[in-house]
Amino acid sequence: MRIGIVHSLPLAVEALRRMLGLGGRHEVLWCASNGREALEQARVVRPDVILMDLRMPVMNGVEATRRIMTEAPCPILIITGSVSAHVAEVFEAMGAGALDVVSTPALLENPEHAGAALLAKLETMSRLVESNRGEGGGSPVPASTGPERRVPRRLIAIGSSAGGPAALAAILGALPGGLRAAIVVVQHVDARYAPPLAVWLAGQTSLPVHGVQGGEAPQEGEVLIAVKEGHLVMCENERLLYREEKASRVHTPSVDLFFESVARHWSGEACGLILTGMGRDGAAGLLALRNAGARTLAQDAATSAVYGMPRAAAESGAAAEILPLEKIAPALERWCSRTSAAPPPKS
């Protein structure tokens, strides 16, 4: 892949150059010492991926990410020395459209060893870039219009990727405490950085937010978020577990796998929601939810940091409603407040 490096330390830039040169799979197109230089470079020569530091002079990584995703959009991977020390900035950058985050490789270590995590992350992003290039518009697939399931227990299943943290914070922050539904979130983020995301989101809402450890059942009025390695799925007993990663999946955790498991095993009412993100993950799962009688929503293009996943959900006929970010929480609250009929008898 063609890479742009944005870092204020010349030593770090040189170390990243050496690491990216291992194996001959990546080409460094340009380097920038601050966000403004990166924006100017990206306008002229757009790389496949930008490696973006957070703390830089002139223009920091958060603002640079925001400007690049608006003026010259391309995948951005945040690199930082300490995610825990820069939690707010990391998730603000991801809210602006960065795809993921990785720790800055240790400069004094052997390049092959120090850059292993970075190169693995780039391999995943390479698969995503290629799959995104191959996307076609296609014709919408009609969804089932079967009878609506009307049972008292409600679950809101949310999938998000690039731009997701900010969108999630906006939605969860606008929902009232004591919401009459459980919420489960699958956000594309490295498992090492998912627990800090859960902590950060807990500070943005009056709803309790917990990372799924495995074995929990969704509870009304609580938010659960995937925080471990593997794919989060719902089992027949309506408890949440992690499955081992499948190499064929671009993303771990997979929104498609989670949504499909909810469509199969959740016995109450369900609402599926696809938020901002690159790629197509979640579209097939959202269609499965719609065909199972669930309400299905997707964020609109104007308010999405990256209009990939919501677009795929809209074009496939999976999303019955397309809403701007500010209207999603009110729509969810109205859905949670409506009166339901008694659940149908099980055969």
C-alpha positions, -999 to 999 in steps of 0.1 A, spaced: 0 0 0 10 36 -5 15 53 29 16 89 42 34 94 75 25 123 97 47 127 128 66 156 144 97 136 154 122 129 125 135 99 144 100 84 146 95 91 109 127 73 100 118 43 122 84 41 106 100 42 71 123 13 80 94 -8 94 72 -1 64 101 -12 41 101 -47 56 88 -72 31 85 -47 3 47 -45 5 44 -8 13 56 24 -3 60 57 16 45 84 -7 53 114 16 60 125 51 47 155 70 58 170 103 23 184 113 -13 182 104 -14 212 81 15 197 59 -4 164 59 -36 181 46 -17 199 19 1 166 8 -31 146 8 -48 171 -14 -21 166 -40 -13 129 -36 -38 108 -18 -23 77 -2 -41 44 6 -35 49 43 -22 78 65 -3 71 97 -13 100 119 3 111 152 -19 130 177 2 156 193 19 179 168 26 216 163 6 239 139 -23 214 135 -28 183 158 -38 149 146 -75 153 156 -80 184 135 -59 170 107 -81 139 106 -112 160 105 -99 182 77 -85 153 56 -118 133 59 -137 163 47 -113 176 19 -93 146 8 -108 115 24 -87 84 28 -82 57 56 -63 71 86 -46 50 113 -38 68 145 -4 61 160 3 72 196 27 63 224 0 58 250 -37 52 243 -45 53 280 -28 87 284 -46 102 253 -80 85 255 -101 115 247 -79 125 218 -79 90 204 -116 87 203 -121 122 191 -99 114 162 -118 82 156 -150 102 158 -136 125 131 -131 94 108 -99 76 117 -103 39 112 -83 25 141 -54 32 165 -21 14 172 7 21 196 38 38 182 65 12 176 93 13 201 121 31 183 150 13 198 138 -23 192 145 -45 163 124 -30 134 108 -64 125 97 -70 161 87 -34 170 66 -30 138 47 -63 140 15 -48 154 16 -19 129 22 -42 99 -6 -65 110 -29 -36 113 -19 -24 78 -26 -59 64 -62 -57 78 -66 -22 64 -52 -34 30 -80 -60 28 -105 -33 37 -92 -9 11 -93 -36 -16 -128 -47 -7 -140 -10 -7 -125 -5 -42 -144 -34 -54 -178 -22 -42 -204 -17 -68 -237 1 -65 -258 -28 -74 -296 -30 -72 -314 -28 -39 -324 -62 -25 -360 -61 -14 -365 -68 23 -392 -90 38 -424 -72 47 -437 -99 71 -457 -91 102 -440 -70 129 -430 -90 160 -446 -74 191 -431 -86 223 -422 -66 254 -385 -71 257 -364 -48 234 -328 -48 222 -310 -21 202 -281 -36 183 -256 -10 170 -227 -15 145 -201 13 138 -166 19 125 -147 50 114 -164 80 131 -183 57 154 -171 68 188 -183 104 183 -216 91 168 -221 67 197 -214 94 222 -239 117 206 -266 90 205 -260 75 240 -257 110 255 -291 120 242 -309 89 255 -325 90 290 -314 69 320 -338 40 325 -342 34 288 -368 6 282 -343 -14 261 -309 -31 263 -282 -18 239 -253 -38 225 -226 -21 205 -200 -36 181 -175 -9 172 -145 -17 149 -115 -11 172 -85 -31 183 -94 -52 213 -66 -35 233 -83 -1 229 -119 -12 233 -119 -11 272 -108 25 272 -136 32 247 -162 17 270 -149 39 299 -149 70 277 -184 63 265 -196 58 301 -186 94 307 -208 106 278 -241 92 289 -264 86 319 -268 50 309 -244 25 325 -218 12 300 -200 -21 304 -176 -41 283 -189 -76 275 -167 -102 293 -186 -132 279 -217 -149 293 -238 -118 300 -274 -114 290 -284 -79 278 -302 -59 305 -328 -32 301 -314 3 306 -277 -8 301 -252 -5 273 -229 -34 265 -199 -31 241 -176 -57 226 -141 -53 242 -123 -86 237 -106 -105 209 -130 -124 186 -165 -119 172 -193 -110 196 -224 -132 190 -257 -139 208 -263 -175 216 -296 -195 218 -300 -186 255 -297 -149 246 -263 -145 263 -233 -129 246 -202 -148 239 -170 -143 218 -162 -166 189 -127 -172 175 -117 -150 146 -124 -161 110 -96 -152 86 -122 -145 59 -136 -115 79 -121 -81 73 -132 -69 107 -130 -84 141 -155 -80 157 -179 -85 128 -211 -65 128 -226 -89 103 -220 -119 126 -235 -101 156 -266 -89 138 -272 -123 122 -270 -140 156 -295 -115 171 -318 -122 142 -316 -159 150 -318 -160 188 -333 -128 202 -370 -136 211 -380 -100 219 -383 -69 197 -351 -57 181 -338 -26 164 -307 -27 143 -287 5 136 -257 10 113 -236 41 119 -207 57 101 -179 35 89 -158 23 59 -167 -9 40 -198 -30 39 -198 -48 73 -232 -49 88 -254 -46 57 -260 -84 54 -267 -87 91 -290 -57 91 -310 -73 62 -312 -105 83 -327 -84 112 -352 -67 89 -363 -100 74 -368 -113 110 -392 -84 117 -368 -60 134 -368 -22 129 -337 -12 109 -320 22 107 -289 37 92 -271 70 96 -274 94 66 -246 105 43 -245 142 55 -238 133 91 -215 102 86 -178 108 89 -174 79 64 -205 69 44 -195 33 36 -213 10 60 -246 30 61 -245 34 23 -242 -4 19 -271 -9 43 -292 16 23 -284 2 -11 -290 -34 -1 -325 -26 12 -314 -35 48 -321 -1 63 -358 7 64 -350 43 76 -322 66 69 -318 93 96 -293 122 104 -274 116 136 -294 141 156 -326 123 149 -315 88 158 -317 91 196 -353 105 195 -363 78 171 -349 51 194 -365 67 225 -399 67 207 -395 31 197 -386 21 233 -416 40 247 -443 25 226 -467 0 240 -462 -36 229 -486 -64 226 -480 -96 246 -455 -120 230 -470 -146 208 -472 -181 222 -442 -203 213 -450 -235 195 
